[in-house]
Amino acid sequence: MIKSRQRFLNGGYYQPLADAITTAVNNCPLGFGQNLLDIGCGEGYYLEQLRNAAKSSNASLKLLGLDISKAAVRLAAKRKLDAQLVVDSAYKIPLFDNSIDTALSVFSPICPEETARILSTDGFLLMVGPGEEHLTGLTAHIYEQHQPHSGNFKVLDEHPVFDLKEQIDVKTGITVKGPDIFDLLTMTPYYWHTSAEQQEKLAALPLLTTPIHFSLRIYQRTPF
């Protein structure tokens, strides 16, 4: 699953999301001159995108990445990100209180209390989840009716420490080629709901056209 995700993301299919994230980070008060933690950083794709954007701006963005998977963190380290990487849980982040300016979570679970603890006063949390139309071209091969995932927004929207400041929809279409189709399936929760027959049919497709739809929500930590 981790290597499937790495191959798919390296193919540039989610570049519109990466661009939206880097723009949102740069629009924060400290811009690229801040400390940023990617919670659930996986194999480091979005950290690499942020590093490249900061370098282009000659900025000193300090990057940190955390993931529960040792295999994912090893792959992230191979990207030579000039980032501090650690294997640990989002529910037990090994950082000091108020030490991070911005936290990022892309399709990853978070602990609101622990995230609030490590964020600076008035720090920001950028959270990405699926929009309603995300991957409907893929799910049409799996379900009779599309069943969107709601993401992890509810846990934040109901938390008094985080104030929703902005919601950005990133929506476009992609055409996925050959073996990348099965990589896409494997990196999604839909993989666990497909039969062997469905997997074989998807793997045999030469092309798959689908919308991609992301919700990028920007929260600010309130004093507590």
N, C-alpha and C positions, 0 to 999 in steps of 0.2 A: 504493500500500500504506500509506504514512504517513497520508494523508488518510482512508483507509478506517478505519484504527485510531483516528484522532482522532474521527471521527464515531461509531464504535461505542462507544468508551469514554465519550464525552460523553453517550451515551444512558443511562448508569447501569447497564448490564448487569453490569459487574464491580465494582459498589459493595461487595458483601460482601468482596471481596479488598482493596479500598482501605481499608475499615474495619479489617480484620485487620492490615494493614501499619501503620496509624497507631497502633493499640493496641500492637502489638509494639514500635514505636519508643518510645512513651511509657513502656513497661514496662522499657526499658533503664535502667541506673543513673542516667544523666544526664537521662532523660526527654526533653522537648522542648527542653531547654537545652543542645544539643550541635551539633556540625558533622556534617552528613550529606551524603554523596555518592551520587547515583543514577547507577549505571554502566549506560549504555544507556538514558538517560532518555527517548528518543523525543521525542514532542511535549509532554511535561511533565505528563501527566495525574496521575501519582502524586505528583509534586512539588507540584502544586496541592492535592491532597487533604491532604498533610502540612502545607502552609502554612496551609490553612484550619483544620485541627485545632489547630495551634499558636496561631493567632490567637485561637481560641475559648478557649484556656487562658491567654491573655496571656503566652505563653512566647516566648523569643527563639531559635527554632530557625534555625540558619544552614544554608541549602540550597545545594548545588552540583549541577550536572547535567552529564554527559558523554555524548556520542553521536558515532558516526562519521559520521552523516548531517547534512550542512549543512541540508538541507531540514527535517529533524526539529527541529533546534535553533532554526531560524528560527520554526517554529510554537510551540515552547516559549517563546521570547522574547515572542511576542504574548500569552501568558497573563499577562504582567506579574507574574511570580512573586516578584520581589525576591530572585532567586537568581543565583549566578554560573554561567553556562553556557559550555561550551567544546566545540568540535568536535575530537575526538581519539579515539584508540584505547584500549580497555580494557587493551591490552598496553603502553601508554606513557602513563600518566596524568601530566599536568603539574602535580603537587602535591608538596610537600615530604614527606619521611619523617615518619611518625607524626603527620600533621596532621588526620586524620579520625577522629571517634569511632565513626561507624557508616556502613557502606557498604550500599547496597541494589542488588539486581539482580533484575529481573522479566523472566523469559524471555529473558535476555541472556547471551551468553558472557562469561566473566571469565578473567583470568589470576591464579591463586592467589598467585604470588610478588609480582606488582605490587600486588595488593589488600592483601596482608599488609604490604608496604612502607609504604603510605600510611596504614594504620590505626594508631591509637595503641596502646600496650601495653594488652592486655586489651580492645581495641576489638571491635566486633561487625560481623558480616556477615549481613544478612538476604537470603536467596535464595529466589526463587519459581520453581517449575516446575509442570508439569502433573501432576495426580493421575491414577490409572488410569482413572477414569470421565469425564475431562474431554472435553466435546464429543462424547460418543458419539451424541447425536441428530443431529449434523452428519455424522459419519463413516459413519453407517448409510446415507447417500445416496452414499457414495464407495466404500467397501470392503465386501466380503462379511463380513469380520471386522474389528472395531476394531483399529487398530494404534496404541497409545499411544506418545507420545514420552517418553523417559526424563528429559529436562531435562539440566542440567549438574551434577547433584549428585555424580556419581562422581568427578569431578576434585577435589572438595573432601573427600569422604569418605576418599580415599586420601592426602590431603596432611597431613603431620605438624604444620603450623602452625595448622590450624583444628580446633577441638574442637566437635562438635555438641552444643549445649545443649538444644535443644527442637525438636520438629517439630509443626506445627499443620496440621491438615487443614481446609480451607475448602470446603464442599460444599453446593450447593443446586441448584435448577432455575431456568431462565429460559425465557421465550417471546420469541423474536426476531421482529420484525415487518418485513414487506415488504423494502425495499431494505437494511435492516440485515443481512439474512441474507447477502447477497453481500459486504457490508463485512466481516462476520465471517469468511467463507471467505477473502477476500483477505488478511487480516492473519495467517492461519495458514500453516504449512508445507504443509497439505493442498491449498492452492490449486495448487501445482506438480504435484500428482498427479491432478488432475481433467481430464477431457476437456472439450472445448467443449460437448458435449451435456449432461454432468453440470452444468456451470456454468449453462447455460440453464435446466435443470430447477430448480436451486436458486434461481436468480434469480426464477423464476416462482412460487415458494411464497408464499402469503399469510402463513403463520406457521411457525415452527420451534421446537419444544420440545426442550430438551436439558439434561442435567446440566452444571454447571460444577464442576470439582473441582481445587483448587489445593493444592500442598504448599508451605507456608512453613516454611523451616528456618532456625534461628538458630544461627550459629556464633560462637565467640569465638576471637579470635587469641591464640595462646599465645606466650610470650616466646621469642625466638630470637636 
